[in-house]
Structures are given as C-alpha cells and as structure tokens.
Amino acid sequence: MNKFLNKFRKDEDGAVTVDWVVLTAAVVALAGAAYTSISSGTTSLTESTGSFISGKTPGGSGESEAE
C-alpha cells in the first residue's frame, strides 16, 4: 500500500492539463471583464449610428428630410 501511495504522490501525469485549464479559465475571465467594460460604450455608439442613419434620405444629398 505504501508503494502505491508513494507512486501516486510522485506521479505528475496530468499536471500540465491542470495548468492549461487554469490558464484557459484566466483568459476567459479576462475576456469577460473586457467585454463588460466595453459593452455599454459599443451599445451607445450603435444607437447613435442608427439614429444618424435613419435621419438620412436614400439617394439624397445626405441631408435629412426635415431640412
């Protein structure tokens, strides 16, 4: 039994896999944090662009219909 426990304790198979799992989790967490920090700005920009485009007339000189 001691021989088995010593072998199990010294066995490092799978250690690299654990390292990659931790590294991947860190990258995913950083990507989530980056998305959270820029999502409100991109939503605002998208809404502003949509408002600007909807005010333009198709085939016109680029001025809105109200002018």
TIGUNU-932745 format. One record per residue (C-alpha): residue number from 1; residue in three letters; x, y, z. Coordinates in nm, 4 decimals. Example, Ala and Ser with C-alpha at 12.3 -4.5 7.8 and 13.67 -1.06 7.14 Angstrom:
2
site seq->1 | type->Ala | c1->1.2300 | c2->-0.4500 | c3->0.7800
site seq->2 | type->Ser | c1->1.3670 | c2->-0.1060 | c3->0.7140
This chain:
67
site seq->1 | type->Met | c1->0.0000 | c2->0.0000 | c3->0.0000
site seq->2 | type->Asn | c1->0.2867 | c2->0.2392 | c3->0.0815
site seq->3 | type->Lys | c1->0.4438 | c2->0.1648 | c3->-0.2543
site seq->4 | type->Phe | c1->0.1179 | c2->0.2625 | c3->-0.4275
site seq->5 | type->Leu | c1->0.0835 | c2->0.5857 | c3->-0.2288
site seq->6 | type->Asn | c1->0.4443 | c2->0.6868 | c3->-0.2984
site seq->7 | type->Lys | c1->0.3989 | c2->0.6201 | c3->-0.6675
site seq->8 | type->Phe | c1->0.0730 | c2->0.8163 | c3->-0.6705
site seq->9 | type->Arg | c1->0.2333 | c2->1.1115 | c3->-0.4909
site seq->10 | type->Lys | c1->0.5280 | c2->1.1251 | c3->-0.7342
site seq->11 | type->Asp | c1->0.3176 | c2->1.0808 | c3->-1.0461
site seq->12 | type->Glu | c1->0.2954 | c2->1.4119 | c3->-1.2363
site seq->13 | type->Asp | c1->0.0826 | c2->1.2959 | c3->-1.5285
site seq->14 | type->Gly | c1->-0.1989 | c2->1.5431 | c3->-1.5762
site seq->15 | type->Ala | c1->-0.0186 | c2->1.8335 | c3->-1.4108
site seq->16 | type->Val | c1->0.0193 | c2->2.0090 | c3->-1.7449
site seq->17 | type->Thr | c1->-0.3507 | c2->1.9635 | c3->-1.8109
site seq->18 | type->Val | c1->-0.4343 | c2->2.1335 | c3->-1.4839
site seq->19 | type->Asp | c1->-0.2030 | c2->2.4213 | c3->-1.5762
site seq->20 | type->Trp | c1->-0.3764 | c2->2.4651 | c3->-1.9111
site seq->21 | type->Val | c1->-0.7211 | c2->2.4552 | c3->-1.7511
site seq->22 | type->Val | c1->-0.6224 | c2->2.7285 | c3->-1.5050
site seq->23 | type->Leu | c1->-0.4647 | c2->2.9373 | c3->-1.7820
site seq->24 | type->Thr | c1->-0.7714 | c2->2.8993 | c3->-2.0036
site seq->25 | type->Ala | c1->-1.0016 | c2->2.9982 | c3->-1.7182
site seq->26 | type->Ala | c1->-0.7932 | c2->3.3112 | c3->-1.6597
site seq->27 | type->Val | c1->-0.8118 | c2->3.4071 | c3->-2.0279
site seq->28 | type->Val | c1->-1.1886 | c2->3.3545 | c3->-2.0326
site seq->29 | type->Ala | c1->-1.2268 | c2->3.5678 | c3->-1.7181
site seq->30 | type->Leu | c1->-1.0190 | c2->3.8475 | c3->-1.8716
site seq->31 | type->Ala | c1->-1.2231 | c2->3.8336 | c3->-2.1919
site seq->32 | type->Gly | c1->-1.5434 | c2->3.8576 | c3->-1.9879
site seq->33 | type->Ala | c1->-1.4095 | c2->4.1562 | c3->-1.7982
site seq->34 | type->Ala | c1->-1.3065 | c2->4.3277 | c3->-2.1223
site seq->35 | type->Tyr | c1->-1.6485 | c2->4.2637 | c3->-2.2764
site seq->36 | type->Thr | c1->-1.8227 | c2->4.4035 | c3->-1.9709
site seq->37 | type->Ser | c1->-1.6131 | c2->4.7187 | c3->-1.9758
site seq->38 | type->Ile | c1->-1.6730 | c2->4.7975 | c3->-2.3444
site seq->39 | type->Ser | c1->-2.0307 | c2->4.6739 | c3->-2.3923
site seq->40 | type->Ser | c1->-2.2021 | c2->4.9933 | c3->-2.2722
site seq->41 | type->Gly | c1->-1.9850 | c2->5.2106 | c3->-2.4974
site seq->42 | type->Thr | c1->-2.0495 | c2->4.9977 | c3->-2.8029
site seq->43 | type->Thr | c1->-2.4235 | c2->4.9917 | c3->-2.7345
site seq->44 | type->Ser | c1->-2.4270 | c2->5.3700 | c3->-2.7143
site seq->45 | type->Leu | c1->-2.2247 | c2->5.4018 | c3->-3.0349
site seq->46 | type->Thr | c1->-2.4561 | c2->5.1610 | c3->-3.2168
site seq->47 | type->Glu | c1->-2.7649 | c2->5.3548 | c3->-3.1099
site seq->48 | type->Ser | c1->-2.6096 | c2->5.6849 | c3->-3.2172
site seq->49 | type->Thr | c1->-2.5128 | c2->5.5423 | c3->-3.5553
site seq->50 | type->Gly | c1->-2.8629 | c2->5.4022 | c3->-3.6062
site seq->51 | type->Ser | c1->-3.0193 | c2->5.7393 | c3->-3.5267
site seq->52 | type->Phe | c1->-2.7825 | c2->5.9148 | c3->-3.7663
site seq->53 | type->Ile | c1->-2.8526 | c2->5.6710 | c3->-4.0497
site seq->54 | type->Ser | c1->-3.2304 | c2->5.6757 | c3->-4.0005
site seq->55 | type->Gly | c1->-3.2275 | c2->6.0555 | c3->-4.0399
site seq->56 | type->Lys | c1->-3.0785 | c2->6.0363 | c3->-4.3882
site seq->57 | type->Thr | c1->-3.2792 | c2->6.0144 | c3->-4.7126
site seq->58 | type->Pro | c1->-3.1966 | c2->5.7412 | c3->-4.9625
site seq->59 | type->Gly | c1->-3.0403 | c2->5.8742 | c3->-5.2820
site seq->60 | type->Gly | c1->-3.0423 | c2->6.2297 | c3->-5.1487
site seq->61 | type->Ser | c1->-2.7623 | c2->6.4735 | c3->-5.0904
site seq->62 | type->Gly | c1->-2.7112 | c2->6.3408 | c3->-4.7430
site seq->63 | type->Glu | c1->-2.9380 | c2->6.5929 | c3->-4.5721
site seq->64 | type->Ser | c1->-3.2359 | c2->6.4834 | c3->-4.3651
site seq->65 | type->Glu | c1->-3.5963 | c2->6.5146 | c3->-4.4870
site seq->66 | type->Ala | c1->-3.6775 | c2->6.7840 | c3->-4.2296
site seq->67 | type->Glu | c1->-3.4281 | c2->7.0295 | c3->-4.3785
